[in-house]
Amino acid sequence: MYRKIFPLFLLIAVFVGCTQYTYYGAIESEDSNGEMRNHLVYWTKTERVLWFDECSRTVRLLTECSLETIAFNETEKDGIIFSCTSNHKGVPPNEISIGKACGRILEVQKVNELTEGPLRLEIYCEYVS
């Protein structure tokens, strides 16, 4: 009996398994004071053998001088964008338009279209203290 069931379990484990990848990269750019800073950008994808692949639908940017990440979220209409939400600490709501797009990932519309290689993004909001 064991010899008949073991190959079945092994076959199921091989075809039902999945692999999760974390893609990341480093970006060097100037901060608001003109100093060069390093930033980490990352996202995850899960690939499955038998059914659809999925991804996090979010690309995160971690800056050198903060523990908070900037989340670029996938949208149906605008692609992968960063928009200011009301939960940003220390930002008075009247100084930044809530929900307005403040940045985007260029050249792709969905996170699952991102591959290894160069990633271009832009941020066109300014932090107001």
N, CA, C and O atoms as a DFTB+ gen file, in Angstrom:
516 C
 N C O
     1  1       0.830      -1.190       0.000
     2  2       0.000       0.000       0.000
     3  2       0.876       1.257       0.000
     4  3       0.601       2.203      -0.738
     5  1       1.931       1.269       0.826
     6  2       2.820       2.434       0.916
     7  2       3.454       2.729      -0.441
     8  3       3.614       3.894      -0.807
     9  1       3.811       1.703      -1.181
    10  2       4.455       1.885      -2.484
    11  2       3.505       2.487      -3.509
    12  3       3.964       3.091      -4.478
    13  1       2.227       2.345      -3.329
    14  2       1.245       2.909      -4.259
    15  2       0.896       4.358      -3.895
    16  3       0.661       5.178      -4.783
    17  1       0.862       4.669      -2.626
    18  2       0.456       5.998      -2.174
    19  2       1.608       6.999      -2.250
    20  3       1.381       8.157      -2.600
    21  1       2.830       6.591      -1.934
    22  2       3.965       7.519      -1.937
    23  2       4.181       8.204      -3.285
    24  3       4.349       9.423      -3.307
    25  1       4.185       7.483      -4.414
    26  2       4.346       8.172      -5.707
    27  2       3.209       9.157      -5.991
    28  3       3.426      10.189      -6.625
    29  1       2.006       8.842      -5.526
    30  2       0.884       9.765      -5.715
    31  2       1.112      11.058      -4.936
    32  3       0.900      12.142      -5.478
    33  1       1.536      10.968      -3.688
    34  2       1.834      12.160      -2.893
    35  2       2.998      12.955      -3.485
    36  3       2.966      14.186      -3.484
    37  1       3.998      12.287      -3.977
    38  2       5.137      12.948      -4.595
    39  2       4.710      13.686      -5.856
    40  3       5.148      14.812      -6.091
    41  1       3.870      13.073      -6.660
    42  2       3.366      13.701      -7.875
    43  2       2.529      14.940      -7.553
    44  3       2.657      15.964      -8.225
    45  1       1.684      14.858      -6.543
    46  2       0.870      16.000      -6.132
    47  2       1.757      17.131      -5.618
    48  3       1.525      18.293      -5.952
    49  1       2.761      16.813      -4.819
    50  2       3.657      17.842      -4.277
    51  2       4.421      18.553      -5.377
    52  3       4.657      19.757      -5.278
    53  1       4.816      17.838      -6.425
    54  2       5.568      18.451      -7.516
    55  2       4.691      19.391      -8.326
    56  3       5.134      20.481      -8.690
    57  1       3.457      18.995      -8.617
    58  2       2.607      19.790      -9.489
    59  2       1.775      20.842      -8.779
    60  3       1.238      21.729      -9.442
    61  1       1.645      20.786      -7.482
    62  2       0.843      21.753      -6.750
    63  2       1.711      22.839      -6.127
    64  3       1.185      23.859      -5.681
    65  1       2.986      22.652      -6.085
    66  2       3.894      23.597      -5.440
    67  2       3.952      24.936      -6.147
    68  3       3.454      25.090      -7.262
    69  1       4.549      25.876      -5.501
    70  2       4.705      27.206      -6.079
    71  2       6.071      27.763      -5.673
    72  3       6.715      27.265      -4.750
    73  1       6.486      28.794      -6.378
    74  2       7.744      29.463      -6.089
    75  2       7.458      30.952      -5.949
    76  3       6.806      31.545      -6.808
    77  1       7.942      31.553      -4.876
    78  2       7.759      32.992      -4.695
    79  2       9.095      33.686      -4.899
    80  3      10.101      33.331      -4.284
    81  1       9.083      34.677      -5.770
    82  2      10.283      35.456      -6.071
    83  2      10.116      36.857      -5.497
    84  3       9.028      37.432      -5.546
    85  1      11.190      37.395      -4.958
    86  2      11.224      38.798      -4.555
    87  2      12.227      39.490      -5.457
    88  3      13.419      39.181      -5.438
    89  1      11.735      40.422      -6.242
    90  2      12.593      41.217      -7.111
    91  2      12.949      42.495      -6.364
    92  3      12.092      43.100      -5.719
    93  1      14.199      42.902      -6.448
    94  2      14.597      44.131      -5.783
    95  2      15.736      44.784      -6.553
    96  3      16.424      44.149      -7.353
    97  1      15.906      46.047      -6.290
    98  2      16.990      46.785      -6.912
    99  2      17.295      48.030      -6.111
   100  3      16.531      48.413      -5.225
   101  1      18.401      48.652      -6.420
   102  2      18.834      49.866      -5.731
   103  2      18.764      51.044      -6.689
   104  3      19.111      50.928      -7.865
   105  1      18.318      52.158      -6.179
   106  2      18.238      53.394      -6.946
   107  2      19.003      54.450      -6.171
   108  3      18.847      54.562      -4.955
   109  1      19.820      55.215      -6.853
   110  2      20.539      56.323      -6.225
   111  2      20.006      57.610      -6.831
   112  3      20.008      57.781      -8.050
   113  1      19.548      58.517      -5.970
   114  2      19.024      59.797      -6.456
   115  2      19.216      60.866      -5.389
   116  3      19.547      60.570      -4.241
   117  1      19.004      62.096      -5.787
   118  2      19.155      63.223      -4.863
   119  2      17.919      63.366      -3.993
   120  3      16.797      63.133      -4.442
   121  1      18.141      63.756      -2.733
   122  2      17.009      64.079      -1.874
   123  2      16.691      65.568      -2.003
   124  3      17.262      66.255      -2.851
   125  1      15.797      66.058      -1.178
   126  2      15.377      67.461      -1.269
   127  2      16.487      68.444      -0.922
   128  3      16.378      69.625      -1.252
   129  1      17.568      67.982      -0.255
   130  2      18.709      68.841       0.068
   131  2      19.831      68.736      -0.958
   132  3      20.870      69.378      -0.804
   133  1      19.636      67.937      -1.999
   134  2      20.657      67.771      -3.022
   135  2      21.710      66.721      -2.700
   136  3      22.684      66.577      -3.439
   137  1      21.525      65.977      -1.593
   138  2      22.462      64.922      -1.225
   139  2      22.050      63.613      -1.896
   140  3      20.861      63.329      -2.043
   141  1      23.043      62.818      -2.302
   142  2      22.757      61.535      -2.931
   143  2      22.319      60.531      -1.866
   144  3      22.967      60.393      -0.829
   145  1      21.223      59.839      -2.128
   146  2      20.678      58.839      -1.209
   147  2      20.426      57.540      -1.961
   148  3      20.172      57.548      -3.166
   149  1      20.498      56.424      -1.241
   150  2      20.181      55.122      -1.815
   151  2      18.753      54.747      -1.445
   152  3      18.285      55.040      -0.345
   153  1      18.078      54.103      -2.366
   154  2      16.708      53.647      -2.157
   155  2      16.614      52.196      -2.608
   156  3      17.304      51.780      -3.539
   157  1      15.766      51.439      -1.949
   158  2      15.530      50.046      -2.306
   159  2      14.127      49.940      -2.880
   160  3      13.168      50.419      -2.274
   161  1      14.003      49.317      -4.041
   162  2      12.695      49.083      -4.652
   163  2      12.501      47.573      -4.747
   164  3      13.421      46.852      -5.134
   165  1      11.289      47.084      -4.391
   166  2      11.059      45.647      -4.414
   167  2       9.592      45.303      -4.630
   168  3       8.704      46.101      -4.330
   169  1       9.348      44.089      -5.161
   170  2       8.012      43.539      -5.320
   171  2       8.124      42.023      -5.358
   172  3       9.213      41.481      -5.550
   173  1       6.993      41.334      -5.174
   174  2       7.008      39.875      -5.152
   175  2       6.089      39.305      -6.228
   176  3       5.105      39.928      -6.627
   177  1       6.441      38.098      -6.687
   178  2       5.632      37.329      -7.628
   179  2       5.607      35.884      -7.157
   180  3       6.602      35.372      -6.641
   181  1       4.470      35.232      -7.335
   182  2       4.340      33.813      -7.034
   183  2       4.015      33.089      -8.329
   184  3       3.043      33.426      -9.006
   185  1       4.823      32.096      -8.676
   186  2       4.590      31.303      -9.880
   187  2       4.151      29.913      -9.472
   188  3       4.762      29.273      -8.616
   189  1       3.076      29.456     -10.104
   190  2       2.526      28.133      -9.805
   191  2       2.595      27.263     -11.050
   192  3       2.599      27.771     -12.171
   193  1       2.647      25.967     -10.853
   194  2       2.751      25.032     -11.963
   195  2       1.396      24.815     -12.640
   196  3       1.309      24.852     -13.868
   197  1       0.353      24.593     -11.863
   198  2      -0.927      24.179     -12.447
   199  2      -1.942      25.292     -12.675
   200  3      -2.814      25.145     -13.531
   201  1      -1.863      26.379     -11.956
   202  2      -2.849      27.423     -12.148
   203  2      -2.159      28.770     -12.229
   204  3      -0.931      28.844     -12.282
   205  1      -2.936      29.824     -12.239
   206  2      -2.438      31.162     -12.538
   207  2      -1.354      31.639     -11.580
   208  3      -1.335      31.287     -10.400
   209  1      -0.461      32.447     -12.122
   210  2       0.551      33.120     -11.300
   211  2      -0.092      34.351     -10.675
   212  3      -1.110      34.842     -11.162
   213  1       0.490      34.836      -9.618
   214  2      -0.020      36.059      -9.009
   215  2       1.142      36.898      -8.507
   216  3       2.262      36.414      -8.351
   217  1       0.852      38.155      -8.260
   218  2       1.867      39.063      -7.734
   219  2       1.225      39.960      -6.700
   220  3       0.005      39.951      -6.531
   221  1       2.030      40.724      -6.016
   222  2       1.554      41.535      -4.906
   223  2       0.722      42.734      -5.345
   224  3       0.024      43.320      -4.517
   225  1       0.773      43.116      -6.612
   226  2       0.096      44.290      -7.165
   227  2       0.599      45.595      -6.544
   228  3      -0.028      46.644      -6.690
   229  1       1.744      45.518      -5.845
   230  2       2.348      46.705      -5.244
   231  2       3.857      46.644      -5.417
   232  3       4.480      45.606      -5.196
   233  1       4.438      47.778      -5.818
   234  2       5.892      47.933      -5.861
   235  2       6.233      48.892      -4.734
   236  3       5.659      49.978      -4.652
   237  1       7.146      48.513      -3.875
   238  2       7.481      49.349      -2.710
   239  2       8.850      49.979      -2.887
   240  3       9.778      49.361      -3.409
   241  1       8.954      51.230      -2.437
   242  2      10.196      51.985      -2.472
   243  2      10.539      52.356      -1.040
   244  3       9.772      53.053      -0.376
   245  1      11.691      51.892      -0.560
   246  2      12.170      52.188       0.794
   247  2      13.318      53.157       0.667
   248  3      14.331      52.850       0.038
   249  1      13.168      54.330       1.261
   250  2      14.209      55.343       1.168
   251  2      15.236      55.154       2.280
   252  3      14.956      54.532       3.304
   253  1      16.423      55.699       2.063
   254  2      17.523      55.545       3.016
   255  2      17.235      56.238       4.339
   256  3      17.674      55.765       5.388
   257  1      16.519      57.329       4.311
   258  2      16.366      58.139       5.515
   259  2      15.010      57.944       6.206
   260  3      14.622      58.771       7.032
   261  1      14.282      56.866       5.881
   262  2      12.982      56.650       6.500
   263  2      12.714      55.159       6.624
   264  3      13.226      54.364       5.837
   265  1      11.914      54.782       7.609
   266  2      11.516      53.391       7.764
   267  2      10.187      53.105       7.068
   268  3       9.771      51.949       6.985
   269  1       9.525      54.128       6.574
   270  2       8.264      53.947       5.856
   271  2       8.537      53.714       4.377
   272  3       9.495      54.251       3.820
   273  1       7.693      52.914       3.752
   274  2       7.841      52.666       2.325
   275  2       6.821      53.471       1.543
   276  3       5.751      53.811       2.049
   277  1       7.170      53.768       0.309
   278  2       6.241      54.391      -0.622
   279  2       5.686      53.260      -1.470
   280  3       6.449      52.528      -2.102
   281  1       4.375      53.107      -1.493
   282  2       3.745      52.003      -2.217
   283  2       3.206      52.495      -3.554
   284  3       2.367      53.394      -3.608
   285  1       3.701      51.894      -4.630
   286  2       3.172      52.130      -5.965
   287  2       2.164      51.020      -6.229
   288  3       2.552      49.863      -6.385
   289  1       0.881      51.350      -6.280
   290  2      -0.176      50.356      -6.422
   291  2      -0.662      50.265      -7.857
   292  3      -0.722      51.262      -8.577
   293  1      -1.007      49.058      -8.257
   294  2      -1.516      48.809      -9.598
   295  2      -2.969      49.263      -9.682
   296  3      -3.786      48.909      -8.831
   297  1      -3.289      50.046     -10.706
   298  2      -4.660      50.483     -10.939
   299  2      -5.085      50.064     -12.340
   300  3      -4.243      49.833     -13.209
   301  1      -6.372      49.967     -12.553
   302  2      -6.888      49.577     -13.871
   303  2      -6.631      50.656     -14.910
   304  3      -6.226      50.354     -16.033
   305  1      -6.862      51.908     -14.544
   306  2      -6.830      53.007     -15.517
   307  2      -5.455      53.630     -15.690
   308  3      -5.035      53.894     -16.816
   309  1      -4.748      53.870     -14.591
   310  2      -3.523      54.672     -14.642
   311  2      -2.229      53.865     -14.599
   312  3      -1.152      54.461     -14.647
   313  1      -2.285      52.551     -14.511
   314  2      -1.067      51.753     -14.400
   315  2      -0.627      51.639     -12.950
   316  3      -1.463      51.550     -12.051
   317  1       0.666      51.640     -12.719
   318  2       1.225      51.494     -11.370
   319  2       1.586      52.881     -10.867
   320  3       2.539      53.492     -11.351
   321  1       0.826      53.383      -9.893
   322  2       1.010      54.764      -9.438
   323  2       1.182      54.825      -7.922
   324  3       0.789      53.915      -7.192
   325  1       1.781      55.924      -7.476
   326  2       1.852      56.267      -6.064
   327  2       0.940      57.458      -5.864
   328  3       1.064      58.464      -6.563
   329  1       0.019      57.351      -4.910
   330  2      -0.833      58.494      -4.602
   331  2      -0.820      58.713      -3.101
   332  3      -0.750      57.765      -2.319
   333  1      -0.887      59.956      -2.719
   334  2      -0.843      60.314      -1.309
   335  2      -2.140      59.889      -0.639
   336  3      -3.228      60.139      -1.157
   337  1      -2.017      59.249       0.512
   338  2      -3.189      58.883       1.296
   339  2      -3.206      59.727       2.559
   340  3      -2.203      60.339       2.926
   341  1      -4.325      59.752       3.200
   342  2      -4.463      60.608       4.381
   343  2      -3.693      60.092       5.588
   344  3      -3.610      60.788       6.599
   345  1      -3.118      58.872       5.509
   346  2      -2.435      58.337       6.682
   347  2      -0.934      58.619       6.690
   348  3      -0.214      58.010       7.482
   349  1      -0.435      59.514       5.842
   350  2       0.978      59.876       5.896
   351  2       1.213      60.713       7.147
   352  3       0.538      61.717       7.370
   353  1       2.165      60.295       7.949
   354  2       2.416      60.957       9.231
   355  2       3.012      62.346       9.021
   356  3       3.912      62.531       8.201
   357  1       2.504      63.307       9.763
   358  2       3.079      64.642       9.769
   359  2       2.735      65.484       8.552
   360  3       3.288      66.573       8.391
   361  1       1.849      65.019       7.699
   362  2       1.490      65.794       6.515
   363  2       0.098      66.372       6.717
   364  3      -0.880      65.625       6.743
   365  1      -0.008      67.679       6.858
   366  2      -1.336      68.275       6.989
   367  2      -2.149      68.026       5.721
   368  3      -1.619      68.189       4.622
   369  1      -3.420      67.638       5.840
   370  2      -4.203      67.272       4.666
   371  2      -4.430      68.410       3.684
   372  3      -4.726      68.152       2.518
   373  1      -4.302      69.649       4.110
   374  2      -4.527      70.747       3.172
   375  2      -3.297      71.077       2.329
   376  3      -3.387      71.917       1.434
   377  1      -2.152      70.442       2.587
   378  2      -0.943      70.747       1.830
   379  2      -0.690      69.785       0.678
   380  3       0.062      70.116      -0.239
   381  1      -1.298      68.605       0.703
   382  2      -1.147      67.636      -0.379
   383  2      -2.530      67.137      -0.754
   384  3      -3.330      66.806       0.121
   385  1      -2.817      67.082      -2.034
   386  2      -4.112      66.600      -2.486
   387  2      -4.226      65.103      -2.239
   388  3      -3.475      64.317      -2.815
   389  1      -5.149      64.714      -1.397
   390  2      -5.337      63.302      -1.070
   391  2      -5.871      62.580      -2.308
   392  3      -6.818      63.040      -2.945
   393  1      -5.252      61.441      -2.641
   394  2      -5.689      60.648      -3.772
   395  2      -5.101      61.068      -5.101
   396  3      -5.274      60.359      -6.092
   397  1      -4.414      62.188      -5.158
   398  2      -3.795      62.646      -6.406
   399  2      -2.535      61.831      -6.672
   400  3      -1.760      61.563      -5.754
   401  1      -2.331      61.440      -7.919
   402  2      -1.143      60.666      -8.273
   403  2       0.112      61.504      -8.069
   404  3       0.195      62.639      -8.539
   405  1       1.089      60.935      -7.364
   406  2       2.334      61.635      -7.068
   407  2       3.555      60.980      -7.709
   408  3       4.666      61.499      -7.597
   409  1       3.362      59.853      -8.373
   410  2       4.466      59.156      -9.012
   411  2       3.941      57.951      -9.765
   412  3       2.791      57.550      -9.590
   413  1       4.797      57.370     -10.612
   414  2       4.369      56.192     -11.367
   415  2       5.563      55.393     -11.847
   416  3       6.679      55.903     -11.949
   417  1       5.304      54.127     -12.140
   418  2       6.280      53.255     -12.767
   419  2       6.091      53.414     -14.269
   420  3       4.972      53.316     -14.770
   421  1       7.165      53.656     -14.976
   422  2       7.084      53.907     -16.408
   423  2       7.183      52.611     -17.208
   424  3       7.779      51.634     -16.755
   425  1       6.603      52.615     -18.380
   426  2       6.728      51.576     -19.406
   427  2       5.949      50.294     -19.163
   428  3       5.917      49.446     -20.054
   429  1       5.317      50.101     -18.008
   430  2       4.473      48.925     -17.767
   431  2       3.182      49.372     -17.092
   432  3       3.134      50.423     -16.452
   433  1       2.129      48.557     -17.244
   434  2       0.833      48.880     -16.658
   435  2       0.468      47.976     -15.476
   436  3      -0.364      48.346     -14.648
   437  1       1.085      46.797     -15.396
   438  2       0.768      45.853     -14.327
   439  2       2.057      45.332     -13.689
   440  3       3.091      45.229     -14.350
   441  1       1.982      45.009     -12.406
   442  2       3.159      44.533     -11.677
   443  2       3.643      43.208     -12.249
   444  3       4.851      42.972     -12.291
   445  1       2.737      42.335     -12.692
   446  2       3.190      41.050     -13.215
   447  2       3.894      41.172     -14.568
   448  3       4.449      40.187     -15.053
   449  1       3.886      42.359     -15.190
   450  2       4.639      42.609     -16.422
   451  2       6.084      43.013     -16.137
   452  3       6.912      43.018     -17.048
   453  1       6.394      43.350     -14.889
   454  2       7.756      43.729     -14.522
   455  2       8.658      42.508     -14.566
   456  3       8.275      41.430     -14.112
   457  1       9.843      42.675     -15.108
   458  2      10.794      41.578     -15.199
   459  2      12.144      42.045     -14.677
   460  3      12.308      43.199     -14.283
   461  1      13.097      41.139     -14.681
   462  2      14.458      41.514     -14.308
   463  2      14.980      42.526     -15.316
   464  3      14.644      42.462     -16.499
   465  1      15.796      43.455     -14.852
   466  2      16.359      44.478     -15.725
   467  2      16.051      45.855     -15.187
   468  3      15.586      45.999     -14.056
   469  1      16.308      46.865     -15.990
   470  2      16.099      48.245     -15.539
   471  2      14.625      48.543     -15.230
   472  3      13.719      48.051     -15.903
   473  1      14.420      49.345     -14.216
   474  2      13.087      49.788     -13.819
   475  2      13.103      51.304     -13.774
   476  3      13.943      51.900     -13.099
   477  1      12.188      51.922     -14.482
   478  2      12.116      53.382     -14.490
   479  2      10.879      53.826     -13.735
   480  3       9.776      53.342     -13.989
   481  1      11.070      54.756     -12.799
   482  2       9.947      55.330     -12.071
   483  2      10.180      56.812     -11.896
   484  3      11.307      57.300     -11.981
   485  1       9.089      57.520     -11.649
   486  2       9.205      58.955     -11.401
   487  2       8.306      59.342     -10.243
   488  3       7.225      58.784     -10.056
   489  1       8.771      60.304      -9.474
   490  2       7.999      60.893      -8.384
   491  2       7.971      62.381      -8.638
   492  3       9.017      63.020      -8.756
   493  1       6.773      62.935      -8.721
   494  2       6.663      64.351      -9.059
   495  2       5.872      65.129      -8.015
   496  3       5.218      66.120      -8.341
   497  1       5.929      64.684      -6.765
   498  2       5.365      65.447      -5.653
   499  2       6.522      65.942      -4.797
   500  3       7.601      65.350      -4.777
   501  1       6.281      67.007      -4.113
   502  2       7.285      67.504      -3.182
   503  2       6.717      67.393      -1.776
   504  3       5.541      67.669      -1.536
   505  1       7.576      66.983      -0.859
   506  2       7.157      66.926       0.540
   507  2       7.163      68.345       1.095
   508  3       8.111      69.102       0.891
   509  1       6.109      68.685       1.786
   510  2       5.992      70.013       2.381
   511  2       6.042      69.854       3.877
   512  3       5.220      69.143       4.455
   513  1       7.004      70.513       4.523
   514  2       7.087      70.393       5.987
   515  2       6.314      71.503       6.652
   516  3       6.265      71.572       7.880
